[in-house]
Amino acid sequence: MAPPHLLLLLLLLFSLSSLQPSLSSLLLPLSHSLSSALFNSTPHLLKSTASRSASRFRRRVSLPLSPGADYTLSFSLGPQTISLYMDTGSDVVWVPCHPFDCILCEGKYSPSSIPHPSPLNLSSAARLPCKSPSCSAVHSSLPSSDLCAIANCPLETIEISDCHKFPCPPFYYAYGDGSFVAKLYHDTLSFPSSPSLNLPNFTFGCAHSALGEPIGVAGFGRGRLSFPAQLARSSPEIGNYFSYCLIAHEFDAARVLKPSPLILGRREKKKKINSDISEEEEEVYYSYTPMLYNPKHSYFYCVGLEAVSIGKIKIPAPASLQRVDRRGNGGMVVDSGTTFTMLPRKFYLAVVREFNRRVAAAHRRAGGVEERTGLSPCYYGDSFDDVPRLAWHFGGNSTVAMPRRNYFYEFLDGEAKRKVGCVMLMDSGDEAESEGGPAGLLGNYQQQGFEVVYDLEEKRLGFASRKCASLWDTLK
C-alpha cells in the first residue's frame, strides 16, 4: 500500500533433523533488502514509511506494505511456490490468482524482489462449500443457512441442511488503504525444502482483483483462518507458539542485511555447561506481558502499556493504553506489519517533550528534515551520545529497555550535508477525535534486536534482547 518500500524477504528453510514426526519447531530466515529503484533518498523513504504507518493506524488495521515493514513468506500451495507478506495485524491468508487485476498498484513494489511471483494457477485447489466453518468465519460468523442462501442454494436443501455442493460466496476484506475480493479455496500447503511436511487442507482466499494490493498476505493474527491457527489445528506444538528476532533496519539503498530468524514452535533452551555452547544457545529469560482480549478486533495481539521512561523520568500512560474496554477500544497492538510505534497525541507530546528537554540544549532542531521525513523531533549533531534511554513498561510488571537505535535513527542529511538524528515514534492523533479501536501500536522498528514471542497457549507476549544475526547463525 505504500509506493516505495523496504522488502524483507522470508525464505522457508529448516534442517533435515527437524523433519521427524515429533517436529516441534520450524526455523525460517527473514532477510532484509532495499530496491534502490523505489526511492531516491533516505528522507524520501522515511517520509513514505511514516505516512503509511499513520494511514494504517487511523484505519485501525495494519498491513505490511510500507518501507521497512515488509516480510515475505515463501511456501507452496499445490504444485506452485508463492511468496506472501507476513502480517501479525490481520487474520486471513490470501493470494492473487490468475487472471489478476490490481487497481492503483503501479510503483508499489519491485517484481524482481519477490522470489516466487504470483498470481497463482488453481490447478489443484478446490472451492470450500458454504457449510464450511471457515466460510462462516470469513463472513463474520454468518450462519450457514444465510451463506447457503447467498450462494443461491435451493430452499429445500437449506431446510434439510444439505447445501454441501454450493461454494462459499466471495468475501470482501479491507486494509488501511487497500482491499480485495476473494473466494475461499483449500489445497495442500508444503514447504519447498521439506516435502514430507504438509497441510492437506490449508484454507486461503483467491483474489482475481484487488485495490492497492499487488501481493497477497499471510495473516498471522489470532483468527481461525490465520497461518498459525491453521498450523495449530494440525500441529499444535508449532502453531500455538512462534517468535521472530528482527535485525536492525537500515534505510539505505541496496543494503542487504543478514537473515533474521522466525521460529514456529518452541525450541529447546540449553544451559551453558561448557565453552562449546554459545551465548545465543543458552537459556534466555524473557519479560512477559499478558495479551489483552479485544472483543471487537479479536485477531489483534493487544497488550497494556502502563508507562514510558525517558532516562529516569517515568511518564504514566493514559488508561486507554493500559486496558481494552468492552467495546474493543484501547490497548496497544504489537504488530510486525507497521514500521513505527504510534502513541495517542497527549501522551506522545509528553514523551517527546521530556526527550526534547534532555536533548535540545546540545542539539539544534532540524526543521527541514522533519518536514521531509514526517518524523519529529529531529536534531543536527556530530554525536548523539547524550540521547536519553527509553523503556516501555507493560502490564504484568514487564519492562523492556530499548537500545538507542530502536527509537533514534541517525543518518547523513544530503541537503544540509550534516549528520541528523530523529525520534522514531509517531503521533496517532487526538483520542477524543478517534473512532475507537486500539489506542496505540508497537511497530517493528521498536521490536528490532529483540526476540518477540507470541505464546498463544499462555496468552502472553515476551521480549528478550538478542543478537538476532548471531541467533540466526546459531539456529540454522
Summary of the structure (lengths in Angstrom):
residues: 476
radius of gyration: 22.5
end to end distance: 32.4
largest distance: 78.8
contacts: 1676
relative contact order: 0.17
helix: 21%
strand: 35%
